[in-house]
Amino acid sequence: MESKIELLDSLQYIVENPTPERPLRDWVGENLTNIEAFLDRRDYLKLKRRGLIGALSVLERHGKIEPTEFESTPIDYSEKHCRYCGNDLFWVLPGKTSRDDIIEYAQRIGDEQIAADAWIHPGVYCPNGCTFVLFNIARNSDPETTSSENDG
Ligand SMILES: [Zn+2]
């Protein structure tokens, strides 16, 4: 990678041609030195921490793509693959997803914080960082029925 233009072209290619085998996360990992050299700190952090959303905002900022409208399409419980890259989605459901599942997922995506906590907010996640939806788990309004949730 010799220039900012080349770097942005390469980023755009990865964003527009996603595959489970070559996730954006890997591209960012392989290109950290170039990202640091050719882009500013703000772009660097966006790419490093914000997955697809960060990448789109960097491409927008440099005029490579038109601003993206994120529509919130309701996700279906039967969905198993990321609509964007096709990778297996990780569903985190209270009472169903075990600490071991979470640790395994954390190791797969290389997130030491999640592995250490063995906790992640209930929701559905793409391991490539393309997408996530958080769930608000409504508690029963009757105080007597909200007792034993921490017996795992
Ligand atoms: Zn994905």
Residues whose N, C-alpha, C, O or C-beta is under 5 A from the ligand:
A	BS01	ZN	C82 Y84 C85 G86 N87 C126 N128 C130
